[in-house]
Amino acid sequence: MPAIEVGRVCIKTAGREAGEKCVVVEIVDEKFVEVVGVSVKNRRCNIQHLEPVDQVLEIKSEDPEEIKKELEALNK
């Protein structure tokens, strides 16, 4: 299983956004990370509710809108 790291693309497995792709933008602690995605709000998320995929996004900006655009481009 790929490691949880900044820039790792994940799929949410729980909550109302389950099944949506998101990117880890910050590691809060050993249980929580901050994620953002095209249809995922910028928020804290339990690592157990994420399934990492093999894609890693190089985060060039702190702006959530820029990160969303990069994620969309990656999914095409």
Stockholm file with secondary structure:
# STOCKHOLM 1.0

chainA/1-76         MPAIEVGRVCIKTAGREAGEKCVVVEIVDEKFVEVVGVSVKNRRCNIQHLEPVDQVLEIKSEDPEEIKKELEALNK
#=GR chainA/1-76 SS CCCCCTTEEEEECSSTTTTCEEEEEEECSSSEEEEECSSSCSEEEEGGGEEEEEEECCCCCSCHHHHHHHHHHHHC
#=GC SS_cons        CCCCCTTEEEEECSSTTTTCEEEEEEECSSSEEEEECSSSCSEEEEGGGEEEEEEECCCCCSCHHHHHHHHHHHHC
//
